[in-house]
Amino acid sequence: MQVTETIESKGGRKVVIFKAMNEEPNPRLSMDNKTKMFFLHRKYTLGDSHTFVTPEALEEFALSLNDVLLAPVFMHELNGEIDLRIEPFRDEANSGMIGFCYMSRQEVEAEFGEWTEESRDLALLGIEEELDEYTAWLNDDIYGYNLYDEKGALIDQNVGYKGADHEESGLYDDAGIEVDAFGRPRLVGFVQES
């Protein structure tokens, strides 16, 4: 755990925000994923477990799939940071296609309703969300917080927030933190769930 920010209230309560640093389990193994991810990379073992050893074998498998929503996956790597997405990157020198993600028609229909263009678009957003979660995990970009009362006792904690933008990830809201007009976070309140 690496503390990145501490915010204290006038009343003595404190929120400690931290980077999880390999404390979160691999989301490909620990979550109920709807998307299958198959990647090949010469330096990394990425995505779901598979037995493909050549790009040709992976491509042949992808082409053999029927009734699936299939999306190519591109990887960009620079300065130790990995980014995965379903659209090509402009920086061709540091990026390329590494495999694909797919969701079966049955999974799409179970999650989003009848097999229509709209349900496939929603499923594609789901694929992108799973890629984002996986990318955050790969880059140790998962945050959490501990909330302490006036006496220093831990009263709430949570982990699993993606990215350092704590407003966007929802961490600030969940921890009872508001951002003032000048962009400064402040601890304003916390309603403990019963």
Backbone as numpy.savetxt, mean C-alpha at the origin, in Angstrom:
# Nx Ny Nz CAx CAy CAz Cx Cy Cz
11.28 0.28 14.85 10.43 1.46 14.85 11.32 2.70 14.85
11.04 3.60 13.94 11.78 4.85 13.83 10.80 6.00 14.03
10.95 6.75 15.13 10.07 7.88 15.41 10.34 8.98 14.40
9.26 9.47 13.78 9.41 10.52 12.78 8.82 11.85 13.24
7.92 11.79 14.24 7.25 13.02 14.66 6.60 12.78 16.02
6.67 13.80 16.87 5.99 13.77 18.16 5.17 15.04 18.28
3.89 14.89 18.61 2.99 16.03 18.73 2.38 15.98 20.12
2.50 17.08 20.87 1.96 17.14 22.23 0.86 18.18 22.31
-0.14 17.89 23.16 -1.21 18.85 23.40 -0.84 19.70 24.61
-1.54 20.80 24.79 -1.31 21.64 25.96 -1.64 20.89 27.24
-2.55 19.94 27.17 -2.96 19.18 28.34 -2.02 18.03 28.69
-0.99 17.81 27.87 -0.02 16.78 28.19 -0.15 15.48 27.42
-1.21 15.33 26.63 -1.30 14.12 25.80 -0.27 14.22 24.68
0.12 13.05 24.18 1.18 13.03 23.18 0.90 11.94 22.15
1.17 12.26 20.88 1.12 11.28 19.80 2.53 11.14 19.26
2.99 9.90 19.20 4.29 9.60 18.62 4.02 8.87 17.30
4.47 9.46 16.21 4.30 8.87 14.88 5.61 8.19 14.51
5.49 6.98 13.99 6.70 6.22 13.68 6.58 5.51 12.34
7.75 5.22 11.78 7.86 4.42 10.57 7.99 2.97 11.03
7.18 2.07 10.47 7.12 0.70 10.96 8.40 -0.09 10.73
9.17 0.19 9.70 10.47 -0.43 9.48 10.45 -1.96 9.56
9.88 -2.59 8.56 9.84 -4.05 8.44 9.03 -4.74 9.53
8.22 -4.00 10.27 7.40 -4.60 11.31 6.07 -5.11 10.77
5.64 -4.57 9.66 4.38 -5.00 9.05 4.62 -6.25 8.21
3.70 -7.21 8.26 3.86 -8.41 7.43 3.64 -8.09 5.95
4.21 -8.91 5.09 4.05 -8.77 3.65 2.56 -8.81 3.31
2.02 -7.75 2.70 0.59 -7.74 2.40 0.18 -8.81 1.38
1.13 -9.33 0.62 0.81 -10.41 -0.32 0.54 -11.71 0.41
1.03 -11.81 1.65 0.84 -13.03 2.44 -0.17 -12.86 3.57
-0.35 -11.62 4.04 -1.14 -11.41 5.24 -2.54 -10.88 5.00
-2.87 -10.52 3.77 -4.18 -9.93 3.49 -4.97 -10.82 2.54
-6.28 -10.60 2.52 -7.16 -11.33 1.61 -7.14 -10.60 0.27
-6.14 -10.89 -0.55 -5.96 -10.20 -1.82 -6.86 -10.78 -2.91
-7.47 -9.90 -3.67 -8.28 -10.31 -4.81 -7.43 -10.42 -6.07
-6.30 -9.73 -6.07 -5.43 -9.65 -7.23 -4.31 -10.67 -7.13
-3.99 -11.29 -8.24 -2.82 -12.17 -8.35 -1.72 -11.35 -9.00
-0.50 -11.43 -8.45 0.64 -10.67 -8.98 1.76 -11.64 -9.32
2.16 -11.65 -10.58 3.26 -12.49 -11.03 4.31 -11.64 -11.70
5.51 -11.59 -11.10 6.59 -10.75 -11.60 7.87 -11.56 -11.73
8.72 -11.14 -12.65 10.08 -11.66 -12.77 11.04 -10.48 -12.74
12.06 -10.60 -11.91 13.09 -9.56 -11.82 14.41 -10.23 -11.49
15.48 -9.75 -12.07 16.78 -10.42 -11.87 17.35 -10.20 -10.46
16.96 -9.12 -9.78 17.50 -8.84 -8.45 16.55 -9.16 -7.31
15.26 -9.12 -7.55 14.28 -9.23 -6.48 13.30 -10.37 -6.72
12.81 -10.93 -5.65 11.67 -11.85 -5.71 10.46 -11.04 -5.29
9.57 -10.78 -6.22 8.45 -9.89 -5.99 7.12 -10.58 -6.30
6.05 -10.06 -5.71 4.71 -10.53 -6.02 4.39 -11.85 -5.36
3.45 -12.57 -5.95 3.01 -13.85 -5.42 3.97 -14.95 -5.84
4.00 -16.00 -5.07 4.87 -17.14 -5.36 4.43 -17.80 -6.68
5.42 -18.16 -7.51 5.14 -18.85 -8.77 6.38 -19.64 -9.19
6.23 -20.40 -10.27 7.33 -21.25 -10.73 7.89 -20.80 -12.08
7.49 -19.64 -12.56 7.98 -19.16 -13.86 9.44 -18.76 -13.73
10.26 -19.16 -14.70 11.67 -18.81 -14.66 12.11 -17.95 -15.83
11.26 -17.83 -16.85 11.60 -16.99 -18.00 10.43 -16.05 -18.30
10.73 -14.90 -18.87 9.66 -14.00 -19.28 8.70 -14.66 -20.28
9.24 -15.51 -21.12 8.41 -16.19 -22.12 7.37 -17.10 -21.45
7.79 -17.83 -20.43 6.86 -18.71 -19.71 5.79 -17.89 -19.01
6.18 -16.76 -18.43 5.21 -15.89 -17.78 4.22 -15.32 -18.78
4.73 -14.89 -19.94 3.87 -14.35 -20.99 2.92 -15.42 -21.52
3.42 -16.61 -21.72 2.58 -17.72 -22.20 1.44 -17.99 -21.23
1.75 -17.97 -19.93 0.71 -18.16 -18.92 -0.33 -17.04 -19.00
0.13 -15.80 -19.09 -0.79 -14.66 -19.16 -1.73 -14.77 -20.36
-1.18 -15.17 -21.49 -1.98 -15.30 -22.71 -2.97 -16.46 -22.64
-2.71 -17.42 -21.76 -3.61 -18.58 -21.65 -4.81 -18.32 -20.74
-4.79 -17.21 -20.02 -5.88 -16.92 -19.09 -7.13 -16.47 -19.83
-8.26 -16.96 -19.39 -9.55 -16.56 -19.96 -10.40 -15.93 -18.87
-11.28 -15.04 -19.26 -12.21 -14.39 -18.33 -11.49 -13.78 -17.12
-10.48 -12.98 -17.42 -9.77 -12.27 -16.37 -9.58 -10.81 -16.78
-9.40 -9.98 -15.78 -8.98 -8.60 -16.01 -7.47 -8.61 -15.80
-6.74 -8.40 -16.87 -5.29 -8.53 -16.86 -4.66 -7.15 -17.04
-3.66 -6.84 -16.22 -2.98 -5.54 -16.32 -1.47 -5.76 -16.26
-0.73 -5.17 -17.20 0.73 -5.26 -17.12 1.22 -4.46 -15.92
2.36 -4.85 -15.36 2.93 -4.12 -14.23 4.34 -3.67 -14.61
4.58 -2.40 -14.36 5.86 -1.79 -14.65 6.53 -1.41 -13.34
7.84 -1.54 -13.31 8.60 -1.20 -12.11 9.60 -0.12 -12.45
9.69 0.86 -11.55 10.70 1.91 -11.65 11.55 1.80 -10.39
12.85 1.77 -10.56 13.76 1.68 -9.42 14.81 2.77 -9.55
14.92 3.56 -8.49 15.91 4.63 -8.48 16.29 4.91 -7.03
17.57 4.93 -6.76 18.09 5.22 -5.41 17.48 4.33 -4.34
17.29 3.07 -4.66 16.77 2.12 -3.69 15.28 2.14 -3.50
14.58 3.04 -4.15 13.11 3.09 -4.06 12.51 2.36 -5.25
11.50 1.56 -4.97 10.80 0.79 -6.00 9.39 1.34 -6.13
8.96 1.53 -7.36 7.59 1.95 -7.61 6.98 0.97 -8.61
5.79 0.49 -8.30 5.07 -0.43 -9.19 3.77 0.22 -9.61
3.45 0.10 -10.89 2.16 0.60 -11.38 1.80 -0.06 -12.69
0.57 0.19 -13.13 0.09 -0.49 -14.34 0.29 0.34 -15.61
0.88 1.49 -15.48 1.19 2.34 -16.63 2.71 2.44 -16.77
3.24 2.51 -18.00 4.69 2.65 -18.17 5.20 3.97 -17.56
6.44 3.97 -17.13 7.09 5.16 -16.61 7.78 5.89 -17.75
7.96 7.18 -17.61 8.65 7.96 -18.64 10.15 7.68 -18.64
10.69 7.35 -17.47 12.12 7.07 -17.31 12.41 5.63 -17.73
12.58 5.43 -19.02 12.77 4.08 -19.55 14.10 3.46 -19.12
15.09 4.28 -18.78 16.39 3.75 -18.38 16.32 3.02 -17.04
15.42 3.43 -16.16 15.32 2.84 -14.83 14.01 2.10 -14.60
13.34 1.74 -15.68 12.04 1.08 -15.52 11.80 0.09 -16.64
10.77 -0.73 -16.44 10.38 -1.68 -17.46 9.26 -2.57 -16.94
8.67 -3.32 -17.85 7.60 -4.23 -17.48 8.21 -5.45 -16.79
7.65 -5.83 -15.63 8.19 -6.98 -14.89 7.19 -8.13 -14.76
5.98 -7.94 -15.24 4.99 -9.00 -15.14 3.59 -8.44 -15.27
2.67 -9.06 -14.54 1.28 -8.63 -14.65 0.52 -8.96 -13.37
-0.62 -8.30 -13.26 -1.60 -8.57 -12.21 -2.88 -8.99 -12.90
-3.64 -9.83 -12.24 -4.95 -10.13 -12.79 -5.95 -10.43 -11.69
-7.21 -10.26 -12.05 -8.34 -10.59 -11.19 -9.31 -11.39 -12.04
-9.75 -12.51 -11.54 -10.65 -13.36 -12.33 -12.03 -12.71 -12.46
-12.75 -13.13 -13.46 -14.11 -12.62 -13.66 -14.97 -12.90 -12.44
-14.83 -14.09 -11.84 -15.61 -14.44 -10.65 -15.31 -13.48 -9.50
-14.02 -13.14 -9.31 -13.65 -12.21 -8.25 -14.19 -10.81 -8.52
-14.13 -10.38 -9.80 -14.67 -9.07 -10.17 -16.16 -9.02 -9.90
-16.89 -10.05 -10.33 -18.35 -10.07 -10.13 -18.72 -10.16 -8.66
-17.97 -10.93 -7.88 -18.26 -11.05 -6.45 -18.01 -9.73 -5.72
-17.00 -9.00 -6.16 -16.61 -7.77 -5.48 -17.36 -6.54 -6.00
-17.61 -6.49 -7.33 -18.11 -5.27 -7.95 -19.40 -5.45 -8.75
-19.98 -6.62 -8.77 -21.22 -6.85 -9.50 -20.99 -7.39 -10.90
-22.03 -7.34 -11.67 -22.03 -7.90 -13.03 -20.80 -7.46 -13.83
-20.31 -8.34 -14.72 -19.13 -8.13 -15.55 -19.44 -7.06 -16.59
-19.20 -5.80 -16.25 -19.45 -4.67 -17.14 -18.19 -3.82 -17.22
-18.21 -2.85 -18.09 -17.07 -1.94 -18.17 -16.86 -1.22 -16.85
-17.96 -0.84 -16.20 -17.86 -0.15 -14.92 -17.26 -1.05 -13.83
-17.68 -2.30 -13.76 -17.13 -3.20 -12.74 -15.65 -3.50 -13.02
-15.29 -3.58 -14.29 -13.88 -3.81 -14.63 -13.04 -2.58 -14.28
-13.59 -1.38 -14.49 -12.87 -0.16 -14.10 -12.66 -0.11 -12.58
-13.69 -0.50 -11.83 -13.57 -0.54 -10.36 -12.54 -1.59 -9.94
-12.54 -2.72 -10.61 -11.57 -3.77 -10.30 -10.15 -3.31 -10.61
-9.98 -2.55 -11.68 -8.66 -2.02 -12.02 -8.17 -1.07 -10.93
-9.08 -0.28 -10.37 -8.72 0.58 -9.23 -8.30 -0.27 -8.03
-8.98 -1.40 -7.84 -8.61 -2.32 -6.77 -7.22 -2.91 -6.98
-6.90 -3.24 -8.22 -5.57 -3.74 -8.56 -4.52 -2.67 -8.24
-4.81 -1.44 -8.63 -3.87 -0.34 -8.35 -3.69 -0.14 -6.85
-4.76 -0.26 -6.09 -4.68 -0.11 -4.63 -3.79 -1.20 -4.02
-3.96 -2.43 -4.47 -3.12 -3.52 -3.96 -1.66 -3.30 -4.35
-1.42 -2.79 -5.56 -0.05 -2.46 -5.97 0.53 -1.36 -5.09
-0.28 -0.35 -4.77 0.17 0.74 -3.89 0.54 0.22 -2.51
-0.31 -0.65 -1.95 -0.03 -1.23 -0.63 1.27 -2.03 -0.66
1.44 -2.82 -1.69 2.64 -3.64 -1.82 3.88 -2.77 -1.99
3.77 -1.73 -2.82 4.88 -0.80 -3.03 5.29 -0.12 -1.73
4.31 0.32 -0.95 4.61 0.96 0.34 5.35 -0.02 1.25
4.90 -1.26 1.26 5.57 -2.27 2.09 7.00 -2.51 1.60
7.19 -2.63 0.29 8.53 -2.87 -0.26 9.51 -1.77 0.14
9.01 -0.54 0.22 9.87 0.62 0.50 9.89 1.00 1.98
9.37 0.14 2.85 9.28 0.48 4.28 8.61 1.84 4.47
7.53 2.06 3.75 6.83 3.34 3.79 5.48 3.19 4.50
5.51 2.45 5.61 4.32 2.21 6.42 4.52 2.90 7.77
3.51 3.64 8.20 3.60 4.41 9.43 2.54 3.98 10.43
2.75 4.39 11.66 1.79 4.14 12.72 1.91 5.21 13.78
1.08 5.11 14.80 1.15 6.07 15.89 0.85 5.38 17.21
1.38 5.99 18.28 1.04 5.64 19.65 0.50 6.91 20.30
-0.63 6.79 20.98 -1.24 7.93 21.68 -1.10 7.68 23.18
-0.53 8.67 23.88 -0.30 8.57 25.32 -1.14 9.60 26.04
-1.64 9.24 27.24 -2.40 10.20 28.04 -1.44 11.11 28.81
-2.02 11.95 29.65 -1.25 12.94 30.40 -0.21 12.31 31.32
-0.44 11.07 31.74 0.47 10.38 32.65 1.48 9.50 31.91
1.42 9.51 30.60 2.36 8.73 29.81 1.91 7.31 29.52
0.67 6.98 29.87 0.15 5.63 29.61 -0.34 5.54 28.16
-0.03 4.46 27.50 -0.47 4.22 26.14 -1.98 3.98 26.14
-2.72 4.80 25.38 -4.18 4.63 25.35 -4.70 4.22 23.97
-3.88 4.37 22.93 -4.30 3.92 21.60 -3.06 3.77 20.73
-3.15 2.84 19.80 -2.07 2.69 18.82 -2.64 2.09 17.56
-2.00 2.39 16.45 -2.42 1.84 15.17 -1.24 1.90 14.22
-1.20 0.98 13.28 -0.14 0.93 12.29 -0.76 0.47 10.97
-0.10 0.80 9.87 -0.59 0.38 8.56 -0.94 1.53 7.65
-0.48 2.73 7.97 -0.77 3.89 7.14 0.31 4.03 6.07
-0.12 4.15 4.82 0.81 4.20 3.69 1.29 5.62 3.44
2.60 5.80 3.42 3.20 7.06 3.01 3.35 8.08 4.11
4.24 9.04 3.84 4.58 10.07 4.83 3.59 11.22 4.86
2.62 11.25 3.95 1.58 12.29 4.00 0.49 11.78 4.94
0.59 12.17 6.20 -0.29 11.61 7.22 -1.72 12.14 7.14
-1.91 13.29 6.50 -3.28 13.76 6.24 -3.95 12.84 5.22
-3.24 12.60 4.12 -3.79 11.77 3.04 -4.03 10.33 3.49
-3.13 9.79 4.29 -3.25 8.38 4.70 -4.33 8.17 5.76
-4.77 9.25 6.41 -5.78 9.14 7.47 -5.20 9.00 8.86
-3.88 8.92 8.98 -3.26 8.77 10.29 -3.61 9.95 11.20
-3.49 11.18 10.71 -3.80 12.34 11.54 -5.24 12.28 12.06
-6.20 11.97 11.19 -7.59 11.89 11.62 -7.76 10.84 12.71
-7.21 9.66 12.50 -7.37 8.57 13.46 -6.71 8.87 14.79
-5.64 9.65 14.78 -4.91 9.97 16.01 -5.44 11.24 16.68
-6.46 11.88 16.10 -7.01 13.10 16.70 -6.17 14.33 16.44
-5.52 14.37 15.28 -4.64 15.49 14.93 -5.29 16.29 13.81
-5.29 17.62 13.99 -5.75 18.52 12.94 -4.57 19.33 12.45
-4.64 19.78 11.20 -3.61 20.63 10.63 -4.18 22.03 10.54
-3.46 23.01 11.13 -3.97 24.38 11.13 -3.77 25.04 9.77
-4.18 26.29 9.66 -4.12 27.02 8.39 -2.69 27.20 7.89
-1.71 27.07 8.78 -0.31 27.23 8.39 0.38 25.90 8.12
-0.40 24.80 8.12 0.14 23.49 7.83 0.78 22.79 9.01
0.57 23.33 10.22 1.16 22.72 11.42 0.16 21.75 12.05
0.62 20.53 12.32 -0.28 19.57 12.98 -0.40 19.87 14.47
-1.61 19.67 15.01 -1.80 19.83 16.45 -2.79 18.80 16.94
-2.54 18.32 18.13 -3.39 17.32 18.76 -4.57 18.03 19.38
-5.78 17.74 18.87 -6.96 18.45 19.35 -7.92 17.59 20.13
-7.96 16.35 19.85 -8.92 15.53 20.56 -8.83 14.09 20.14
-9.35 13.27 21.00 -9.36 11.85 20.70 -10.57 11.25 21.38
-11.39 10.58 20.62 -12.55 9.89 21.17 -12.21 8.41 21.17
-12.03 7.87 22.36 -11.67 6.46 22.45 -12.92 5.61 22.24
-12.79 4.63 21.34 -13.92 3.74 21.05 -14.15 2.83 22.24
-15.44 2.57 22.53 -15.73 1.68 23.67 -16.05 0.30 23.22
